[in-house]
Amino acid sequence: MEHLELFFKSVFIDNMVFATFLGMCSYLAVSKKVTTAVGLGAAVIFVMAITVPLNWLLDMYLLKDGALAWLGPEYASYDLSFLSFIMFIATIATMVQLVEIVVEKFSPALYNSLGIFLPLIAVNCAILGGSLFMQSREIQTVGLAFNYGVSSGIGWFLAIVAIAAIREKIRYSNVPPALRGLGITFIITGLMAIGFMSFGGMLTGGEEEEAPAKVETAKIISADQENEIANNTKVLQ
């Protein structure tokens, strides 16, 4: 259940694009065609699926305060968390180079269409944000970290594919000249973000059921207080 909740929350509620607006450079630049968007989105999923659990292991057994206790008691007080950015980016850059080699080998057309944005995945703030969010949210296990990496990548994939499909249709629409290009894209992105905000009710719907019970309890307490006040008033009289 915990894995399922984390998956849906990462894909729909805490979507990297629509909730935190991370990875917008690639999102806007490579979303002109669906085929290109699918290729980049798949690459992002792969990189996040590998880097987030790897960075979790680095954080858990090397970087965080007391992580080096497994080396001996004398290392238990060491805190290497100041190296988090450097280590996380190094891991991401390594995986991006692997993805670039694979894409160039098996799909030269996709490699050429992605252009400079494929190696720029290494500095894509959505991928680095996935590792940093994993660290700040204190995800407990490497399995949950893998789940979070995959689901966050899928959320980014859905966002870029959706906007690419819309932008292909917009070419045949009568968009006002002042809004053509990035203008209408930003407006559509904002409207999609508002739509994704509605998914927040999936995790908060159960909390509303407790409110009537609290109100009824408050009414009972207030009624008891009124009776007590009335009895005390009679005694005084």
CYANA upper distance limits for C-alpha pairs under 8 A (distance plus 0.5 A):
  1 MET  CA      5 GLU  CA      6.60
  2 GLU  CA      6 LEU  CA      6.62
  3 HIS  CA      7 PHE  CA      6.59
  3 HIS  CA    144 LEU  CA      7.01
  3 HIS  CA    147 ASN  CA      7.34
  4 LEU  CA      8 PHE  CA      6.84
  5 GLU  CA      9 LYS  CA      6.50
  6 LEU  CA     10 SER  CA      6.47
  6 LEU  CA    144 LEU  CA      8.40
  6 LEU  CA    147 ASN  CA      7.96
  6 LEU  CA    148 TYR  CA      7.22
  7 PHE  CA     11 VAL  CA      6.67
  7 PHE  CA    147 ASN  CA      7.09
  7 PHE  CA    148 TYR  CA      7.08
  7 PHE  CA    151 SER  CA      5.79
  7 PHE  CA    152 SER  CA      8.47
  8 PHE  CA     12 PHE  CA      6.33
  8 PHE  CA     13 ILE  CA      7.70
  8 PHE  CA    151 SER  CA      8.08
  9 LYS  CA     13 ILE  CA      5.32
  9 LYS  CA     14 ASP  CA      6.33
  9 LYS  CA     15 ASN  CA      8.37
 10 SER  CA     14 ASP  CA      5.40
 10 SER  CA     15 ASN  CA      6.25
 10 SER  CA     16 MET  CA      8.48
 10 SER  CA    148 TYR  CA      7.19
 10 SER  CA    151 SER  CA      6.16
 10 SER  CA    152 SER  CA      5.77
 10 SER  CA    155 GLY  CA      7.35
 11 VAL  CA     15 ASN  CA      5.79
 11 VAL  CA    151 SER  CA      5.97
 11 VAL  CA    152 SER  CA      6.19
 11 VAL  CA    153 GLY  CA      8.47
 11 VAL  CA    154 ILE  CA      6.82
 11 VAL  CA    155 GLY  CA      4.66
 11 VAL  CA    156 TRP  CA      8.30
 12 PHE  CA    155 GLY  CA      7.12
 12 PHE  CA    196 PHE  CA      6.66
 12 PHE  CA    199 PHE  CA      6.76
 12 PHE  CA    200 GLY  CA      8.50
 13 ILE  CA     19 ALA  CA      7.56
 13 ILE  CA    196 PHE  CA      7.01
 13 ILE  CA    197 MET  CA      6.88
 13 ILE  CA    199 PHE  CA      6.24
 13 ILE  CA    200 GLY  CA      5.99
 14 ASP  CA     18 PHE  CA      8.19
 14 ASP  CA     19 ALA  CA      5.86
 14 ASP  CA     20 THR  CA      7.79
 15 ASN  CA     19 ALA  CA      5.62
 15 ASN  CA     20 THR  CA      7.46
 15 ASN  CA    152 SER  CA      7.24
 15 ASN  CA    155 GLY  CA      5.95
 15 ASN  CA    156 TRP  CA      7.30
 16 MET  CA     20 THR  CA      5.86
 16 MET  CA     21 PHE  CA      6.48
 16 MET  CA     22 LEU  CA      6.00
 16 MET  CA     23 GLY  CA      7.98
 16 MET  CA    126 ALA  CA      6.73
 16 MET  CA    152 SER  CA      7.14
 16 MET  CA    155 GLY  CA      7.16
 16 MET  CA    156 TRP  CA      6.40
 17 VAL  CA     21 PHE  CA      4.65
 17 VAL  CA     22 LEU  CA      5.77
 17 VAL  CA     23 GLY  CA      7.15
 17 VAL  CA     24 MET  CA      7.37
 17 VAL  CA    126 ALA  CA      8.42
 17 VAL  CA    155 GLY  CA      8.37
 17 VAL  CA    156 TRP  CA      6.70
 17 VAL  CA    159 ALA  CA      7.20
 18 PHE  CA    159 ALA  CA      8.18
 18 PHE  CA    189 THR  CA      7.89
 18 PHE  CA    190 GLY  CA      8.16
 18 PHE  CA    192 MET  CA      7.65
 18 PHE  CA    193 ALA  CA      4.99
 18 PHE  CA    194 ILE  CA      8.49
 18 PHE  CA    196 PHE  CA      7.47
 19 ALA  CA    193 ALA  CA      7.22
 19 ALA  CA    197 MET  CA      8.18
 22 LEU  CA    125 CYS  CA      6.19
 22 LEU  CA    126 ALA  CA      5.25
 22 LEU  CA    129 GLY  CA      7.99
 23 GLY  CA     27 TYR  CA      6.63
 23 GLY  CA    124 ASN  CA      6.08
 23 GLY  CA    125 CYS  CA      5.78
 23 GLY  CA    126 ALA  CA      5.21
 23 GLY  CA    127 ILE  CA      8.32
 24 MET  CA     28 LEU  CA      6.41
 25 CYS  CA     29 ALA  CA      6.62
 26 SER  CA     30 VAL  CA      6.12
 26 SER  CA     31 SER  CA      8.28
 26 SER  CA    117 PHE  CA      7.04
 26 SER  CA    124 ASN  CA      8.19
 27 TYR  CA     31 SER  CA      6.47
 27 TYR  CA    160 ILE  CA      6.13
 28 LEU  CA     32 LYS  CA      8.47
 28 LEU  CA    182 LEU  CA      8.21
 28 LEU  CA    185 THR  CA      8.34
 30 VAL  CA     36 THR  CA      7.05
 30 VAL  CA     37 ALA  CA      6.44
 30 VAL  CA     40 LEU  CA      8.28
 30 VAL  CA    114 LEU  CA      7.56
 30 VAL  CA    117 PHE  CA      8.25
 31 SER  CA     36 THR  CA      7.60
 31 SER  CA     37 ALA  CA      5.85
 31 SER  CA    160 ILE  CA      6.50
 31 SER  CA    161 VAL  CA      7.57
 31 SER  CA    163 ILE  CA      6.95
 31 SER  CA    164 ALA  CA      4.90
 31 SER  CA    167 ARG  CA      8.02
 32 LYS  CA     36 THR  CA      8.24
 32 LYS  CA     37 ALA  CA      8.12
 32 LYS  CA    164 ALA  CA      5.84
 32 LYS  CA    167 ARG  CA      6.71
 32 LYS  CA    168 GLU  CA      7.15
 33 LYS  CA     37 ALA  CA      6.72
 33 LYS  CA    164 ALA  CA      6.03
 33 LYS  CA    165 ALA  CA      7.70
 33 LYS  CA    167 ARG  CA      8.32
 33 LYS  CA    168 GLU  CA      7.09
 34 VAL  CA     38 VAL  CA      6.52
 34 VAL  CA    161 VAL  CA      6.42
 34 VAL  CA    164 ALA  CA      5.65
 34 VAL  CA    165 ALA  CA      6.28
 34 VAL  CA    168 GLU  CA      8.31
 35 THR  CA     39 GLY  CA      6.88
 36 THR  CA     40 LEU  CA      6.81
 36 THR  CA    110 LEU  CA      7.24
 36 THR  CA    113 SER  CA      7.18
 36 THR  CA    114 LEU  CA      7.14
 37 ALA  CA     41 GLY  CA      6.38
 37 ALA  CA    157 PHE  CA      8.34
 37 ALA  CA    160 ILE  CA      6.49
 37 ALA  CA    161 VAL  CA      6.02
 37 ALA  CA    164 ALA  CA      7.09
 38 VAL  CA     42 ALA  CA      6.53
 38 VAL  CA    157 PHE  CA      7.63
 38 VAL  CA    160 ILE  CA      8.34
 38 VAL  CA    161 VAL  CA      6.63
 39 GLY  CA     43 ALA  CA      6.82
 39 GLY  CA    110 LEU  CA      7.38
 40 LEU  CA     44 VAL  CA      6.71
 40 LEU  CA    114 LEU  CA      7.68
 40 LEU  CA    118 LEU  CA      7.68
 40 LEU  CA    157 PHE  CA      8.48
 41 GLY  CA     45 ILE  CA      6.76
 41 GLY  CA    153 GLY  CA      7.95
 41 GLY  CA    154 ILE  CA      8.21
 41 GLY  CA    156 TRP  CA      7.33
 41 GLY  CA    157 PHE  CA      4.87
 41 GLY  CA    158 LEU  CA      8.37
 41 GLY  CA    160 ILE  CA      7.51
 41 GLY  CA    161 VAL  CA      8.10
 42 ALA  CA     46 PHE  CA      6.77
 42 ALA  CA    157 PHE  CA      7.33
 43 ALA  CA     47 VAL  CA      6.67
 43 ALA  CA     99 VAL  CA      7.32
 44 VAL  CA     48 MET  CA      6.53
 44 VAL  CA    121 ILE  CA      7.88
 44 VAL  CA    127 ILE  CA      7.97
 44 VAL  CA    153 GLY  CA      6.38
 44 VAL  CA    156 TRP  CA      8.34
 44 VAL  CA    157 PHE  CA      7.98
 45 ILE  CA     49 ALA  CA      6.44
 45 ILE  CA    149 GLY  CA      8.05
 45 ILE  CA    150 VAL  CA      6.37
 45 ILE  CA    152 SER  CA      8.21
 45 ILE  CA    153 GLY  CA      4.67
 45 ILE  CA    154 ILE  CA      6.55
 45 ILE  CA    157 PHE  CA      7.73
 46 PHE  CA     50 ILE  CA      6.90
 46 PHE  CA    150 VAL  CA      8.07
 46 PHE  CA    153 GLY  CA      8.20
 47 VAL  CA     51 THR  CA      6.42
 47 VAL  CA     92 ILE  CA      7.64
 47 VAL  CA     95 MET  CA      6.57
 47 VAL  CA     96 VAL  CA      7.10
 47 VAL  CA     99 VAL  CA      8.11
 47 VAL  CA    127 ILE  CA      8.20
 48 MET  CA     52 VAL  CA      6.14
 48 MET  CA    127 ILE  CA      6.54
 48 MET  CA    130 GLY  CA      7.82
 48 MET  CA    149 GLY  CA      5.41
 48 MET  CA    150 VAL  CA      6.76
 48 MET  CA    152 SER  CA      8.14
 48 MET  CA    153 GLY  CA      6.53
 49 ALA  CA     53 PRO  CA      7.60
 49 ALA  CA    146 PHE  CA      6.30
 49 ALA  CA    147 ASN  CA      8.21
 49 ALA  CA    149 GLY  CA      5.20
 49 ALA  CA    150 VAL  CA      5.26
 49 ALA  CA    153 GLY  CA      7.92
 50 ILE  CA     54 LEU  CA      6.81
 50 ILE  CA     95 MET  CA      8.03
 50 ILE  CA    146 PHE  CA      7.95
 50 ILE  CA    149 GLY  CA      8.07
 51 THR  CA     55 ASN  CA      6.33
 51 THR  CA     88 PHE  CA      8.38
 51 THR  CA     91 THR  CA      6.83
 51 THR  CA     92 ILE  CA      6.38
 51 THR  CA     95 MET  CA      7.72
 51 THR  CA    131 SER  CA      7.93
 51 THR  CA    149 GLY  CA      8.15
 52 VAL  CA     56 TRP  CA      6.57
 52 VAL  CA    130 GLY  CA      7.18
 52 VAL  CA    131 SER  CA      5.66
 52 VAL  CA    134 MET  CA      7.85
 52 VAL  CA    145 ALA  CA      6.62
 52 VAL  CA    146 PHE  CA      6.88
 52 VAL  CA    148 TYR  CA      8.16
 52 VAL  CA    149 GLY  CA      5.84
 53 PRO  CA     57 LEU  CA      6.78
 53 PRO  CA    142 VAL  CA      6.14
 53 PRO  CA    143 GLY  CA      8.15
 53 PRO  CA    145 ALA  CA      5.56
 53 PRO  CA    146 PHE  CA      5.61
 53 PRO  CA    149 GLY  CA      7.79
 54 LEU  CA     58 LEU  CA      6.82
 54 LEU  CA     91 THR  CA      8.16
 55 ASN  CA     59 ASP  CA      6.48
 55 ASN  CA     87 MET  CA      8.33
 55 ASN  CA     88 PHE  CA      6.50
 55 ASN  CA     91 THR  CA      7.81
 55 ASN  CA    131 SER  CA      6.98
 56 TRP  CA     60 MET  CA      6.44
 56 TRP  CA    131 SER  CA      8.02
 56 TRP  CA    134 MET  CA      7.86
 56 TRP  CA    135 GLN  CA      7.67
 56 TRP  CA    142 VAL  CA      7.14
 56 TRP  CA    145 ALA  CA      7.19
 57 LEU  CA     61 TYR  CA      6.38
 57 LEU  CA     62 LEU  CA      8.20
 57 LEU  CA    142 VAL  CA      7.69
 58 LEU  CA     62 LEU  CA      5.69
 58 LEU  CA     63 LEU  CA      6.70
 58 LEU  CA     87 MET  CA      8.47
 59 ASP  CA     63 LEU  CA      5.10
 59 ASP  CA     64 LYS  CA      5.98
 59 ASP  CA     67 ALA  CA      8.13
 59 ASP  CA     81 SER  CA      8.13
 59 ASP  CA     84 SER  CA      7.91
 59 ASP  CA    135 GLN  CA      7.95
 60 MET  CA     64 LYS  CA      6.63
 60 MET  CA     67 ALA  CA      6.35
 61 TYR  CA     67 ALA  CA      5.23
 61 TYR  CA     68 LEU  CA      6.64
 61 TYR  CA     70 TRP  CA      8.34
 62 LEU  CA     67 ALA  CA      5.72
 62 LEU  CA     68 LEU  CA      6.21
 62 LEU  CA     80 LEU  CA      7.61
 63 LEU  CA     67 ALA  CA      6.70
 63 LEU  CA     68 LEU  CA      8.34
 63 LEU  CA     79 ASP  CA      6.91
 63 LEU  CA     80 LEU  CA      4.96
 63 LEU  CA     81 SER  CA      5.21
 63 LEU  CA     82 PHE  CA      8.35
 63 LEU  CA     83 LEU  CA      7.48
 63 LEU  CA     84 SER  CA      7.21
 64 LYS  CA     79 ASP  CA      6.25
 64 LYS  CA     80 LEU  CA      6.50
 64 LYS  CA     81 SER  CA      5.52
 65 ASP  CA     76 ALA  CA      8.33
 65 ASP  CA     77 SER  CA      7.37
 65 ASP  CA     78 TYR  CA      6.62
 65 ASP  CA     79 ASP  CA      4.69
 65 ASP  CA     80 LEU  CA      7.27
 65 ASP  CA     81 SER  CA      7.34
 66 GLY  CA     75 TYR  CA      7.91
 66 GLY  CA     76 ALA  CA      5.09
 66 GLY  CA     77 SER  CA      5.90
 66 GLY  CA     78 TYR  CA      6.30
 66 GLY  CA     79 ASP  CA      6.77
 67 ALA  CA     76 ALA  CA      7.36
 67 ALA  CA     78 TYR  CA      8.08
 67 ALA  CA     79 ASP  CA      8.03
 68 LEU  CA     72 GLY  CA      7.91
 68 LEU  CA     75 TYR  CA      6.02
 68 LEU  CA     76 ALA  CA      6.09
 68 LEU  CA     77 SER  CA      8.49
 68 LEU  CA     78 TYR  CA      7.23
 69 ALA  CA     73 PRO  CA      6.26
 69 ALA  CA     74 GLU  CA      8.13
 69 ALA  CA     75 TYR  CA      5.99
 69 ALA  CA     76 ALA  CA      4.67
 69 ALA  CA     77 SER  CA      8.30
 70 TRP  CA     76 ALA  CA      8.39
 71 LEU  CA     75 TYR  CA      6.95
 72 GLY  CA     76 ALA  CA      7.42
 80 LEU  CA     84 SER  CA      8.10
 83 LEU  CA     87 MET  CA      6.60
 84 SER  CA     88 PHE  CA      6.37
 85 PHE  CA     89 ILE  CA      6.52
 86 ILE  CA     90 ALA  CA      6.61
 87 MET  CA     91 THR  CA      6.74
 88 PHE  CA     92 ILE  CA      6.75
 88 PHE  CA    128 LEU  CA      7.65
 88 PHE  CA    131 SER  CA      7.67
 89 ILE  CA     93 ALA  CA      6.48
 89 ILE  CA    122 ALA  CA      7.69
 89 ILE  CA    123 VAL  CA      8.14
 89 ILE  CA    128 LEU  CA      7.49
 90 ALA  CA     94 THR  CA      6.73
 91 THR  CA     95 MET  CA      6.94
 92 ILE  CA     96 VAL  CA      6.63
 92 ILE  CA    122 ALA  CA      6.20
 92 ILE  CA    127 ILE  CA      8.24
 92 ILE  CA    128 LEU  CA      8.12
 93 ALA  CA     97 GLN  CA      6.74
 93 ALA  CA    122 ALA  CA      5.31
 93 ALA  CA    123 VAL  CA      8.39
 94 THR  CA     98 LEU  CA      7.02
 95 MET  CA     99 VAL  CA      6.78
 96 VAL  CA    100 GLU  CA      6.55
 96 VAL  CA    118 LEU  CA      8.34
 96 VAL  CA    119 PRO  CA      6.98
 96 VAL  CA    121 ILE  CA      7.04
 96 VAL  CA    122 ALA  CA      6.35
 97 GLN  CA    101 ILE  CA      6.74
 97 GLN  CA    119 PRO  CA      7.61
 98 LEU  CA    102 VAL  CA      6.81
 99 VAL  CA    103 VAL  CA      6.56
100 GLU  CA    104 GLU  CA      6.52
100 GLU  CA    111 TYR  CA      8.25
100 GLU  CA    118 LEU  CA      7.22
100 GLU  CA    119 PRO  CA      7.27
101 ILE  CA    105 LYS  CA      6.61
102 VAL  CA    106 PHE  CA      6.66
103 VAL  CA    107 SER  CA      5.73
103 VAL  CA    108 PRO  CA      7.26
103 VAL  CA    110 LEU  CA      7.75
103 VAL  CA    111 TYR  CA      6.45
104 GLU  CA    108 PRO  CA      5.43
104 GLU  CA    110 LEU  CA      8.37
104 GLU  CA    111 TYR  CA      5.89
107 SER  CA    111 TYR  CA      6.75
108 PRO  CA    112 ASN  CA      6.62
109 ALA  CA    113 SER  CA      6.70
110 LEU  CA    114 LEU  CA      6.56
111 TYR  CA    115 GLY  CA      6.78
111 TYR  CA    118 LEU  CA      8.08
114 LEU  CA    118 LEU  CA      6.27
116 ILE  CA    120 LEU  CA      6.84
117 PHE  CA    121 ILE  CA      6.95
120 LEU  CA    124 ASN  CA      6.83
121 ILE  CA    127 ILE  CA      8.11
122 ALA  CA    127 ILE  CA      8.35
123 VAL  CA    127 ILE  CA      8.30
123 VAL  CA    128 LEU  CA      7.87
124 ASN  CA    128 LEU  CA      7.17
125 CYS  CA    129 GLY  CA      6.10
126 ALA  CA    130 GLY  CA      6.65
127 ILE  CA    131 SER  CA      7.34
128 LEU  CA    132 LEU  CA      6.79
129 GLY  CA    133 PHE  CA      6.31
130 GLY  CA    134 MET  CA      6.56
130 GLY  CA    148 TYR  CA      8.39
130 GLY  CA    149 GLY  CA      7.11
130 GLY  CA    152 SER  CA      7.55
131 SER  CA    135 GLN  CA      6.78
131 SER  CA    149 GLY  CA      8.46
132 LEU  CA    136 SER  CA      6.64
133 PHE  CA    137 ARG  CA      6.35
134 MET  CA    138 GLU  CA      6.73
134 MET  CA    139 ILE  CA      6.39
134 MET  CA    145 ALA  CA      7.31
134 MET  CA    148 TYR  CA      8.09
135 GLN  CA    139 ILE  CA      7.40
139 ILE  CA    144 LEU  CA      7.07
139 ILE  CA    145 ALA  CA      6.87
140 GLN  CA    144 LEU  CA      7.45
140 GLN  CA    145 ALA  CA      8.32
141 THR  CA    145 ALA  CA      6.85
142 VAL  CA    146 PHE  CA      6.63
143 GLY  CA    147 ASN  CA      6.68
144 LEU  CA    148 TYR  CA      6.50
145 ALA  CA    149 GLY  CA      6.65
146 PHE  CA    150 VAL  CA      6.68
147 ASN  CA    151 SER  CA      6.48
148 TYR  CA    152 SER  CA      6.36
149 GLY  CA    153 GLY  CA      6.63
150 VAL  CA    154 ILE  CA      6.65
151 SER  CA    155 GLY  CA      6.65
152 SER  CA    156 TRP  CA      6.88
153 GLY  CA    157 PHE  CA      6.55
154 ILE  CA    158 LEU  CA      6.58
155 GLY  CA    159 ALA  CA      6.80
156 TRP  CA    160 ILE  CA      6.81
157 PHE  CA    161 VAL  CA      6.60
158 LEU  CA    162 ALA  CA      6.40
159 ALA  CA    163 ILE  CA      6.78
160 ILE  CA    164 ALA  CA      6.51
161 VAL  CA    165 ALA  CA      6.67
162 ALA  CA    166 ILE  CA      6.83
163 ILE  CA    167 ARG  CA      6.51
163 ILE  CA    185 THR  CA      8.26
163 ILE  CA    188 ILE  CA      8.39
163 ILE  CA    189 THR  CA      7.93
164 ALA  CA    168 GLU  CA      6.73
165 ALA  CA    169 LYS  CA      7.10
166 ILE  CA    170 ILE  CA      6.65
167 ARG  CA    171 ARG  CA      7.10
167 ARG  CA    185 THR  CA      7.96
168 GLU  CA    172 TYR  CA      8.40
169 LYS  CA    173 SER  CA      7.50
170 ILE  CA    174 ASN  CA      8.36
170 ILE  CA    175 VAL  CA      7.98
175 VAL  CA    179 LEU  CA      7.16
175 VAL  CA    180 ARG  CA      6.63
175 VAL  CA    184 ILE  CA      8.41
176 PRO  CA    180 ARG  CA      6.97
178 ALA  CA    183 GLY  CA      8.02
179 LEU  CA    183 GLY  CA      5.03
179 LEU  CA    184 ILE  CA      5.59
180 ARG  CA    184 ILE  CA      6.32
181 GLY  CA    185 THR  CA      7.03
182 LEU  CA    186 PHE  CA      6.51
183 GLY  CA    187 ILE  CA      6.99
184 ILE  CA    188 ILE  CA      6.63
185 THR  CA    189 THR  CA      6.56
186 PHE  CA    190 GLY  CA      6.69
187 ILE  CA    191 LEU  CA      6.84
188 ILE  CA    192 MET  CA      6.59
189 THR  CA    193 ALA  CA      6.58
190 GLY  CA    194 ILE  CA      6.83
191 LEU  CA    195 GLY  CA      6.84
192 MET  CA    196 PHE  CA      6.70
193 ALA  CA    197 MET  CA      6.77
194 ILE  CA    198 SER  CA      7.56
195 GLY  CA    199 PHE  CA      8.22
196 PHE  CA    200 GLY  CA      8.30
200 GLY  CA    204 THR  CA      7.11
201 GLY  CA    205 GLY  CA      5.81
204 THR  CA    208 GLU  CA      7.74
205 GLY  CA    209 GLU  CA      8.05
206 GLY  CA    210 GLU  CA      8.05
207 GLU  CA    211 ALA  CA      7.80
208 GLU  CA    212 PRO  CA      8.42
209 GLU  CA    213 ALA  CA      8.14
210 GLU  CA    214 LYS  CA      6.94
211 ALA  CA    215 VAL  CA      6.76
212 PRO  CA    216 GLU  CA      6.62
213 ALA  CA    217 THR  CA      6.65
214 LYS  CA    218 ALA  CA      6.63
215 VAL  CA    219 LYS  CA      6.70
216 GLU  CA    220 ILE  CA      6.75
217 THR  CA    221 ILE  CA      6.66
218 ALA  CA    222 SER  CA      6.54
219 LYS  CA    223 ALA  CA      6.53
220 ILE  CA    224 ASP  CA      6.69
221 ILE  CA    225 GLN  CA      6.71
222 SER  CA    226 GLU  CA      6.69
223 ALA  CA    227 ASN  CA      6.79
224 ASP  CA    228 GLU  CA      6.64
225 GLN  CA    229 ILE  CA      6.59
226 GLU  CA    230 ALA  CA      6.58
227 ASN  CA    231 ASN  CA      6.64
228 GLU  CA    232 ASN  CA      6.62
229 ILE  CA    233 THR  CA      6.59
230 ALA  CA    234 LYS  CA      6.84
231 ASN  CA    235 VAL  CA      6.78
232 ASN  CA    236 LEU  CA      6.75
233 THR  CA    237 GLN  CA      6.75
